[in-house]
Amino acid sequence: MPRRRAYKTPVTEELIGDRLRQFRKQRGLTQAEVAQKLGINQTLVSQYENGKLRLHGALIAGLAKVLRVSADEILGLRKPAENGQPRDRRFLKRLDQIEKLPGRKKQALLTTIDAYLSGD
């Protein structure tokens, strides 16, 4: 009987952890913030980022939602989209706060921003 070769995965925990860290920092989030949104301990986020723990499917889905990327991007099966995502953490935090505003306040703020940008 022929001997089977060991399957060599193209995806390692270390590479996934590096991508998780990169996406988290691009979104201006701390490990504690990601952990809180996922309902897990910050230590676990650190261990995932350092490649010490293997991710399971449900966690990959949760991370994709929190980090606003696809599961394929987390796994390295697809390159991250260059969608003009702002990299200024302060700006990102403010965008998150704006998204949580009631519709009326959000619209008033957008009207003010539009007036400022048009030079009126």
Beta strands, then each sheet from edge to edge (+ up, - down):
end
